[in-house]
Amino acid sequence: MVNNNAAAVLICLDTFARGREVIVSRGELVEIGGSFRVPEVMKSSGAILREVGTTNKTHLSDYENAVCGNTGLLMKVHQSNYKVIGFTEEVPVEMLVKLGKEFNVPVVDDLGSGCLISLEKFGIYGEPTVQDVVKQGADLVTFSGDKLLGGPQAGIIVGKEKLIQQIQKNPMLRALRIDKMTFAALEATFMQYLDEEKALMEIPTVRMLTKPLGVIRKRAGRILASLKKSLSGQADMNIVPDQSRAGGGSLPETDFPSYAVSVKPLNISVNALEVKLRLGDPPVIARIQGDALLIDARTIQDREIKILVNSFITAFKK
Ligand SMILES: *Cc1c(COP(=O)(O)O)cnc(C)c1O
């Protein structure tokens, strides 16, 4: 475990590919945000980026043709925050693993989000779990502690014991290691995952993402009733179907059906209302659609409804 997934990728590259080539598909040369851009991370680790394929299609033969005596790693990078759609092809990790075995080159899969629970039963397809990728034979898998996993900021590397031991000997590890508090928080998070039902209940990120639509609808009803009681004459309010997004650079283009309370202010502009709520204490972050403010009921806890209503009362007062 290291400070973040950027550090996890960096130490894997440093350990296995300093001065050597890392083969990556051109469709996977991601920028995550800030300065985490695959080509740049390669450069700072001292690895040599050997990009193969095209933006939309990369074949196994592209990797095959690029493997040479100086190949340190075959790398797959999750397209965390964008999607390539249409005439596309990527090489599944198990095929890279086969190729890697043939040439004795380890395969690292930078998964980004690090989902431990299959989201398919919640209608979200195509997001591989860490367990899937390990089963498919990836030698190293890296992921964040604070994306879909829902834990503290951290980077996690799982993989073949021999390779993990090599990473543990890298002097860089001490500079990237996590502190005791993070360690404790990460352990607490993983303990919840021992029981999937518990994880779905107790880890806020996972709980909110997988919240059943009926529960969200009911909560929207409670929010609406409370707002109506306090804001009569000041706004038109009703419940509207909405879509939530996971954010945080994960699950791009994936819409989660949700319900929102729509608030159309009558005496001030919707922009003014948005600003007042955002600058309030506590700040309320809502979304403007047309001339209404939308409050997505997915991410409001029952105990927060009263606080939310008070924020609205204050915002309408000033
Ligand atoms: C988010 C992400 C990273 C960086 O992870 P941090 O934990 O934010 O440092 C690296 N690679 C991929 C594919 C990511 O999605």
The ligand as an SDF file (V2000), in Angstrom:
LIG
                    3D

 15 15  0  0  0  0  0  0  0  0999 V2000
   -7.2720    7.5590  -10.7470 C   0  0  0  0  0  0  0  0  0  0  0  0
   -6.2880    6.8320  -11.5310 C   0  0  0  0  0  0  0  0  0  0  0  0
   -4.9280    6.9470  -11.2500 C   0  0  0  0  0  0  0  0  0  0  0  0
   -4.4100    7.8250  -10.1380 C   0  0  0  0  0  0  0  0  0  0  0  0
   -4.9310    7.3900   -8.9310 O   0  0  0  0  0  0  0  0  0  0  0  0
   -4.8130    8.3020   -7.6160 P   0  0  0  0  0  0  0  0  0  0  0  0
   -5.1880    7.3790   -6.5000 O   0  0  0  0  0  0  0  0  0  0  0  0
   -5.7640    9.4190   -7.8120 O   0  0  0  0  0  0  0  0  0  0  0  0
   -3.3970    8.7520   -7.5400 O   0  0  0  0  0  0  0  0  0  0  0  0
   -4.0460    6.2360  -12.0280 C   0  0  0  0  0  0  0  0  0  0  0  0
   -4.4810    5.4500  -13.0270 N   0  0  0  0  0  0  0  0  0  0  0  0
   -5.7990    5.3190  -13.3260 C   0  0  0  0  0  0  0  0  0  0  0  0
   -6.1880    4.4320  -14.4540 C   0  0  0  0  0  0  0  0  0  0  0  0
   -6.7370    6.0010  -12.5840 C   0  0  0  0  0  0  0  0  0  0  0  0
   -8.0360    5.8800  -12.8670 O   0  0  0  0  0  0  0  0  0  0  0  0
  1  2  1  0
  2  3  1  0
  2 14  2  0
  3  4  1  0
  3 10  2  0
  4  5  1  0
  5  6  1  0
  6  7  2  0
  6  8  1  0
  6  9  1  0
 10 11  1  0
 11 12  2  0
 12 13  1  0
 12 14  1  0
 14 15  1  0
M  END
$$$$
